[in-house]
Amino acid sequence: MTAVRSFRCPRCDARFGLEEQHFGCPRCAAEVGVDLEVEYDGRVAPSRTVAEGAPRGLWRWADSLPVPASAAVSLGEGATPLVALARLGAEIGLADLRGKNESVEPTWSFKDRLATVAISWAKTRGIGGVATSSSGNAGAAAAAYAAKAGLPCVVFTTRAFPGTMQRFMRSYGAMVVATPTAPDRWVLNRAVAGEWGWMAISNVVDPPVGSHPIAIEGCKTIAYEIAEDLGWSAPDAVVIPVAYGDALSGIARGFSEMLAAGLVRKIPRLIAVEAYPTLSRALAENAEAPVRVDASGSRAYSVATPRGTWQALRAVRSSKGTAVAVSDEEALAAQRDLREREGLLLELSSAMPLAAVRRLVASGDLSRSDSVVLLLTSSGLKDLEVTDAGGELPLAEPRLDDLRRVLKESYGFAA
């Protein structure tokens, strides 16, 4: 582990101490919301030669994280598979299409990477509890790791999110509380952090800046694992579903560290996929900050935010990437193709990168010779009540002729 020196604003370069609560850069807040970044005492990069016999997983990269492996609160996260998507790649016209499958994490989403680092930090620093605002995935991850650490956890949500997610978050023993509106969650989260001294893992301000900088360090390991699995090289593009862009900014940081250390030769194009065109419009208008859009109703509730973050926009721009807003119809078609053609049952937001890639290849923004990795962020078991339109199961009498009838009528299959 390399010691953490301070929190730094990537926009104005101001430094802030580790003992205080920070909700974005106070110096930049009047102009634009900017999340802080972790600053270490020395240069940080993953090692190509991990200690012999070290188990695969996120904490294998502890030398590049703010907490030593010996103090990790872990459930076995990380080391997720990089899966070849050969059938869909061939249909789209990409020779090398892969998916980084985060749906196999302990609570079935990439949010486990943020939670393990954040709660390990809280535990080692004697912080009395953790709080987060969530539609489901981040809340469940925080609840699970807090349970492992023996720390109290409060999750702020709304009753508008699916019942499956509400029950999922409560199942780990967290104190899950609904507020009248989504921004009200941030008010209470900030108050708990300020008055009780608990660690606020998620965004707590409006305009949003994203999660705690310590938590985002966990997302760097996605980049490390992709590069290692590709023989210490970077793909041409990584396509990432975004709300506030924690995974996007973390992946950008990971590839930047590896480039500086000479472990990879380039940073891939980072492509943000959104439910509403907050980053897309900012790019089109050459705006410094994401544009707030008037939109609602997306079924991809995990990423359905009307405004992105400064650091997500910066990551896209600095990598010469782009942003694509995907409709529910496109996402649902991609979700169906991933499960029926590649055997991957993914949350609707996780399927959005495939829809974006289809469009980018068709427009020529992605070359057919590009190597492309989709970040598949979460399991589809979590939102079946939102996306499953299968209806009641067909009934067959215990006769083969009736089975043939049912298969023909319901599935178009002739035996």
N, C-alpha and C positions, 0 to 999 in steps of 0.2 A: 504494500500500500504506500502511495505517495501522500504525504500530509496535505490537508486542505489549508490554504493560506487565507482565503477570503472569498467573498462573492463579488463578482465584477459585472458591471453593465457593459454589454457588447456594443452599445450605441455611443455612450459618452465616456466610457473607460473608467468610471468612478468605482471605487472599492468600498466594500461594506463588511463589517465584522460578522463573526459566526454566531455570536451570542444573542443577537437581536432577531426579532421577527421581521422578515422582509416580504413585501407583497408587490414585487416589481421594483424598478428603479424610481426612487422618489424624485430624482432630478429631472428625469425625462417625462414623468407622469403628466405634466401639464400639456405636453405636446403629443405624446404617444405612449401607450403602455408597452413597456419592455421588461421581459423577464431577466433575472440575473443568471449568471453562469458560475459554476464552480471554478475557482482558480487554485491550482496546486503549487507546491513549492518548487517542483521541477517539471521537466517535460514528461508527459504521460502518453504512453502508447502500449498496446498489447505486445506480449513477447511471442515470437514465432516458436520458441522452444519452451513449452510449458513443462514444469517439473514432471519427470517420469512417474507414471502411475497416478497423476492427478486426475480425479474424476472429471468428466465433461460436465459442463453446466455453467451458469452465469458466474459463479464465484471462482471459477478457474481464472477469471480476468481481474482478480482482486487488486493486483498491482496498479490497475488503472481506475480503481474505484475509491470512494471516500471512506470506506470502512474495511478493515482487514477481514480476511476469510474466517479467521478464528472467532470473530464477533458476529458472523452472519446469522440472521434469522432466515432460514431457508426451508423451502418445501420441495427442493429439487428442480427449480426453474432453470430455464435456458437450455442450450443444446437442442433446439427444435429442428426438425428436418427441413432441408431444402429440397423440395419435391419437384421432379420434372413433370411439366404439364404438356406432354408430347402431343396428345390428341387435340387439345385446344390450340396449342401453338401451330400445329399443321393447318388447322381450319382458318386461323387468323392470318397465317403466312409468316410466322416467326419460327426460325430454326431452333432458337434457344429461349424457351419460356419456362420459368420456374416459379414456385411459390414457397415463401418462407412461412411454414405452418405454425403459427403461434396458438392455434386452437388446442394444442396438446399441452399447454402449460398447466400447472396445478389447479388454477381456477378457470382454465380454458380461455385465457386471453393474454395479450402482451402486457397488460397492466400489472401482471405479477412481477415483471422486471422493475417497474417503478416501486412497487410496494416492498419488495425484499430489500432494496437499497434504502428507501426512506425509513422503514421501520427498524432496520438494523442501526441506522444513524440515530434514531430516536432512543433506542434501547441503550446504545453505548454512551449517549450524552445525558442519560438520566431524565429524559423528557417524560412527563407524567402520562401522556396519552396522545392519540392521533385523531384527526378529524379530516373528513373529505366530503366533497360535493360530487354527486354521481348520478348517472342514469342507470347504472348497473355494474358494469365491468370493474371500474375503479373502486367502487364501494365494496364489491365482493372480495377483490384482491386485498384491499386494506383490512377488511374484517378478518380474512383468513390469516394474514401474517400477524396482525395484532393478537389474534388468539394464540398463535404459536409463541409470540413474545411475552404473553401475559400482560398486555397493555390494554386499557380501555379504549374503545373506538366508537366514535359517533359518525354516522353517515347522514348527510342531508340530501334529500331527494324531493320529488313531487309525486303526487298520486297519478299524474298523467302518464308516467312510464309504465310499461307492461307489468302485470301482476307477477309473472314469472321472475322478473328481475327484482322486484320488491322482496319476494320470498327468498330468492337466492342470497341477497345481501343480508337478510335477517338470519339465515340459516347458520352462519358462523358465530352468532352470539353478539354481533354489533348492535348498538343502539341506533336504529334506523328511524329517522324523523322526517316527515314531509313538511314542506313549507308551501304557502299559497302560490308562489311563482318561482320559476327557476332562479332569477337573480336574488330572491330572498335567501336562497341557500348560502350564497356568498356572504351575505350580511352576518348570518349566524356563525358561519365557519370562521370568519375574520374575528368575530367577538370571542369565540372560544379560544382561538389562538392568542388573542391579545390579553384576555382576562385570566384564562386558566393556564396559559403557557404551553398549551398542547401544540403539536406540530400539524400545521395545515398542509396536507399533502397535495391537494388539488388547487386549481385556480380559486381566488377569493375576491377578485376585483372586477369592475366593469368600467371601461373595456377590458376584456380578458387578457391575461398575460401567459396563462398556462400553469403547469404544475410546479411544485417546489423544485429548485435547481438540483438539489441532492437526488430527488426521485428521478429526474430526467437522465441523470448519469447512467441509470440502469439500461436505458434504451441504446446507449453506445454499443452495448454488447451484441445487439442485432447486427450492426455493421461488421463487428469483429468476426462473428460466426459466418456471415455471408462470404467475407473475404477468405477466411480459412477454408471453407467448403469449396471455394472456387480456386484453390491452389494459391492463395495469397494474391488474388487479383480482384479488381472491382468489375462488376457488370457494367454494361452501358447505361442502364437505367434501373432505378428502384421506384416502384409505384406504390404510394402509401395513402390509405384513407385518412383524412384529417378532420378533426374538430378544432382543437387549439394547437395541434401540431407537435405534441410532445414527442411522439415517435419520430416524426420528420426531423425535428431539430436535434434529437439525440443521435439519430443515424448520421446526420450531417456532421456532427461533432466527432463521431467515431471514425468516419472516413477521413476527416481532416487530420486527426491524430495519426492515423496510419500513413497518410500521404507525407506528413512532416517527418515521420520516422523512416520513410523509404520502404514501407511494407507493401504499398500499392503504388501504381503509377498515375492514378487519376482518381478523381471523385466522380462517381456516377451522376448522371442527370437525375435529380430528385423530382418526381412528379407527384403533386398533391391532387388527391381526388376528393371532392367535396359534394355535400348535398345541396348547398346553396353557393352561388358564385362570389364569395367574399374575396378570396385570393385571386380568382380569375379576373374580376373587375379591377382589382388593384393593379395587376400586371398590365391590363389593357389601358388603364388610365395613367400608368406610371406613377402611382401614388406611393407615398412612403409607408403607409399603414394599410392593412386590409380594410375594405369598404364594408360598412354595415348595410345589409340588404334586408328588405322587408319580405320575409318569406316564412312559411310555416307548413306543417303537415307532412313532412317527409317521414316515410316509414323507417328510414335508416336513422333511428333516434340516437344511436351512439355518436353520430357525427353531425347531427342536425343543429348546427349553431349558425346564427345570422352574422357572426363576425369572427374571423380568425385572429391570428397573433402576428406581431411584428417579426418574431424570430422564425416563424414558419415561412413568411414571405421572403425573408432574407435567405433562408436555406434554399428555396426554390430559385431565387435570382442568382445567387452565388454559384450554383451548380449548373446554370444555364438550362434549368428545367422548365416546367410549366405547371399550370393548374387546370383541372377539368371538372366541371360540375356535371354530375350524373343524375339522371331522373330515376324515380322509383321503378319505372317500367324497364329501363336499361339494367338497373341493379338486380331486379327480380329475375330477368332473363339470364344474367351472368351467374346468379346464385344457383339457378336450376342447372345450368351447363356444368358448373363446377361439381355439383353433387352427382349428376347423372352421367357425366362423361369422364370425370376424374376421381369420383368417389370421395369428394371433400364436402362435408356438410358444414357450411360457414354462415356466420351471422350476415345479415344483409349488407351492413357497412363493409364487411370483409370482402364481399364479392364485387364491390364497386371498382376496384382497380382493373379487373378483367374488362368491364364495360368501357373504361377509359382507354385501355390499350387497344381494343377493337377500333375505337374511333381514331386514335392517334396513328395506327398503322394505315388505316384507310386514307387518312389525310396526308400521309407522308411525313408526319412529325416524328414518327419512329420508323427507322429503316428495318426492312425485313431481315437484315443480317445482324441486327442488334441483339445482344444478350440482355434479357429483361427479367427482373425479379419482382413478383407481386408480394407485398406484405399482407398475409392472410391473418387478420388480427384476432379473430374470436370465433368460438363455436356456434354453429347454427342451432344447437339445442336451446339456446337462450331466447330466441325470438320466433319460435315456431307458431306461437299464438298470433303473431303479427303478420307472418309471411306465408304460413301454410294454408293453401286453398284446396286441400285434398278432399275435404268433406268426409262424410260417413263411409266406412269401408264397405265395398260390395260384398254381398252374401251369396255363397254357392251351396247348393244342396250336395250331400255326399255321393254325388254321381259324376263320373268323368265327363259325360255329355253336358251337364250343367256347368261344370268348371270351364269347359271350352266356351260355352255361351258367355259366361261372366268375363273371361279373359278377353274375348272378342269385343264385347260391348264396352267394357270399362277401360281396357288398355290397348285395344287395337291389335291384339296378338292372336294369330291363328295357329293352333296346335295341330 
